[in-house]
Amino acid sequence: MREHISDLPLEGAGPCTRSRPLPAYRGILAVDAKGFTGRPAIEHEVISRAVPELLETAFTRAGLQELWDNRKFPATTGDGYVFGFDPSLMPFVIHPLLLTLQDVLTDFNVLSHGAVPIRLRASLHVGPLPDTGDEFSGNGTARNDTHRLLDSRPVKAVLASHKENVTHVAAILSGRCYEDAVAGGYTGLHPDHFVEVIATVDGKPFSQQAWIYVPQPSGPLYEEVPSDSAVEGPAREDTGPLESGGARNWHVTNSAPNGNVNTGTVHGGQSVGNYNVAGDHVEGNKAGRVRGFQGDQVHGAKHQGRQ
């Protein structure tokens, strides 16, 4: 009986039954075209073919042609593209690749007369993935999580809220990717370029810390704070309807008796009279600590020109 057991394929052994070497660690990049399923069917093939071509152009312009040529388990997803790469090059994929991809898409969308405009979500992750060289290559938890990040509410909400003629790329980095490459100081971008979020996917049991990066922002960058976390700043009332992309329409009220409320950058002097000053009432898509373009910028004396 024992000799028959030894003939069984070892590859079929379940997890935690014997020790095996880890697959090589890979960086993983996945991209997805915004609004693909809502496009007319005749445009689907055009977009599917254009996405990897645009990626190759961006890698070439960014001086990363060798990385593109050596990519692992490349695959089209219909409305996007995914592949693995040497994780030591992750800092260069974060920057300058994502910024270069923004420039490439700008050129494509502005200069390609008659072509369908393409805006991309991108996700970056790192983890052990096998490279068997066949159609089953590259499968594993790290790849699954990369696609979950790509479909998560924060990155969808950001791209939906930014101007379509300005912002063509919105990226989300896994917590590990951010900690290793960005917080570790290996990427040519300061950590302040990134916004922490909780990545969740509607209808999926997925929730992870992640980081949003938008190379060319034209709208609000905000943090999603878990419901059980302490919120810094003004109190929030969770009564607003869900907006596109799943972001809640928070109602935020700021008040400052006998003082000024500043939600942006103020240059110059300010004057406070000895009377009650009503606080600003702000309605819109603000969750947690607000960053980016949410506040007003005031130049000069704040009371100037007012009676």
N, C-alpha and C positions, 0 to 999 in steps of 0.2 A: 504493500500500500504506500510506503514511504517513497519508493522510487517514482510512483505516479504523481505524487504531490510535487516532487522536484521538477517535473516536466511542465508545471503550470507557469504561464508568463508572469514574471515578477512585476511587470508594468501595471498589472491589474491590482496590486496590493493597495489596501485602503490606507487612509491617513493615520498616522500615529501607530503604525504596526511595525515599522522598521525604519532605521535611519538611512537617509539618502542625501546626496549632495544637492544643494540649492541650485536652481537654474541661474544663469548669469543675470546680473542686475541690468535693467534697461531703462533708459529714459523713454517715455511714451508721449507722443504728441498726437492729439486728435482734433480735428476741426469739423465744423458743421455749418452749413449755409442757413442763414436766418430765413424763415418763411418759405422753405422749399416745398412743403406739401401743399401750400396755398397757391403755388404757381401753376399755370396751365401745363398740361402734360407734355406739350411739345417742347417746353423749356427744360424739362428734367434732364434729358441726356446732355444738353448743352452745358448745364451747370455741373453735372457729374464729371464731364471731361475737363471743364475749365478749372475746377478746384485744384487738382494735383499740378496742373500746368502753372497756376498762379503760385502755388507753394514752391515749385522748383525755381521759378523766377526770383522769388524772395530769398531763397537760400543762396542762389548764385550772387545776387546783389549784396547780400550780407557777408560774402566771403566764405560760405559754408557749403560749397558745391560738393566737397568730399564727404561731408556728413550725409547729404542727400543721396549721393551715389552708393553709400554703404548702409543705407537704411535697412532695418530688419522687418520681416513679416508685413510689408506694406499691403494695404487693402482699402478698397473703396467701400464706403458705407451707403452709397446712393446719393445722399445729400452731403457727403463729407469724405474725409480721408483719415487714416490712422497708420502709424508706423512706429517702430522702436529705433533707438539709436544709442550710441555710447553715452552712458550717463555722465561721464566726465565733461561732456560738452554741453550739459544742461545750462550753465550760465550764459552761453552764447545764443542758445535758442530763446532764452528769456529776453536777452538784449545782446545784439541788436536785431535779432530775427523778427520779433513781434512788431517792433517799430517799422522795420523794412516791409513787412507784410502789409501794414497799414498804408504805407506809401505805394506799394504795388497795386493794392485794391483801389486806392484813390485814382491812380493813373488809369486803371482798367475801367472804372465806373465813369470817369469823366471823358476819357478819350475814345472809348470803344463805342462809337455811334451805332445805335440800334441793338447793342448787346444788352442782355439783362443785367441789372446791377447785382452785385454779390457783396454781402456783408457776412463776416465769419465770426462765430464763437470758437474759441480755442481752449483746450485744457491740457495741462502738463502734469505728469506724475512720474514716479520712479518706483521700481520694484522688480522682484525676480520673475522672469518670464522665459519659457523655453523657446529655443529657436531650432525647430526640427527641419525647417526647409520645405515643409509641405503646407497643405491648406489648414492644418490644425495648429500651425506654429503660432506662438505668441499669445496663447490663451492662458488666463489665470486671473487671480483676484485683482492684481494691479491694473490690468487692462479693463476689467469690468468697472473698477472705480474711476478710471479715466473717463469712460463714457458716462458714468453717473454724474461726474462733475460737469461734463459738457452739457448735460440736460438739466442741470440744477437751476433752481429758481433765481438765485442772485445774478448769475451771468446773463440769463435770459432777460431779467428785469432791467439790468443796466443797458444792454444793447437796445432794448425796446424804448428806453427813455431818452437815449441820446439821438442827436440829429442825424438822419440817414445820409445827408450830404457831407457830413464831416467825419463821423465816427464809423469806421468800417471793420474794426476789430475790437473785440472784448475778450480778454483771457482770464482764466481761472487756474490757479496753481494749488496743488494739494499742499497740506500742511508740511509734509516731509520735503517736498520740492522747495517750498519757501524757506524752511529752516536750513536746509543744506546749502542752497545756492544763493539766496538773497540775504537772510539773516546772518549767514556765515561770511558775508562780505565778498563773495566770489563773482557777483553779477555787477555790471556797470550801471546799476540803478540803486538809488538810496531806498531803504525800506519804506520811506514816506510815500513813495509812488504806489504803494500797495494798500488795499483796504481789506481788513479781516471780515469774513462772513461765516455764517453757518450754512453749508451747502446741503440743501434738501431737494428731493425730487418728488413731485406729486405722484401719489399712488405707489411709491417704492419705500421699503424700509431702509432708507439711506440718510445719514446725517453725519457730516464731517466738517471739521474746521478747514477753511480754505482761504485763499487770498485773491482778490480781484485786481487786475491790472488793465488799464485802458490806455493805449499809446497816445491817442488823440481824443481826449474827452470833450464832450459838448453838452453835458448834462450832469445830474447829481451823482456823486459817489457817496454811498452810505454804508453803514454797518448794520447787518441784521443781528440783533441781540436775542438770545434765547429767552423764552418767556419766564424762566426761573432765574434769570440773571438780574443783578442790580443794574439799573439804567442811570447813566450819568446825565445830568442836565434836567430839563423840565419834565414834568410828569406826562405820561402818555395815556390816551384813552383809546383802547382797542375796540373801536366801534365802527371804523370805516370799512367800506366794502373792499374786496380784493380787486386790485387793478390788473391790467395785462401783465403777464409774467409772474403773477402770484404775489406781488408786493402789496402789503396792506396800506390803505390810505389813512395813515396815522393823523390824528388831530393833535397838534402841539401848541400849547399856549405859553408864551413867555410874558412875565410881568415884572416891573421894577418900580415900585412906589418911590416917587421923588428921585428917579434916576433914569438912565438911558439903557435901552436894550440894544446891544450890537450883535448881529448875526453874521457879520462879515469883517472886512478889513477897513479900519477907519484911519484916515490920514488927516492930521490937523487937530484943532481944538474942539472941545465940546462944551456946551453951556447947559447947566441944569438950574431951572428956576425953583422957587420955593412954592411949588404947587404939585398936585398929583399928576403924574405922567402915566397915561394908559399904556399898558404893555402891547406888544405886537401880537396879533393872532395870525398864526400861519397854518394854512391847510395844504396838504400835498403829501407826496411820497417821501416821508422822512421816518427812518427807523433807527433808533439808537443814536450813536454819536454821528453827527452829520459832517460830511466833508465835501470838498469840491465846490460846486457852483451854487449851493443852496442859499448863501447869504448875499446881502447887498454890499457893494463896495462904496464907501462914502469918502469923497475927497474934499478937504477944506473944512471949515467950521460947520458943524452939523445943523446949527440954527440959522445959518446964512440964508437969506432970501425968504424967511418965514416971518409972518406977522403974528 
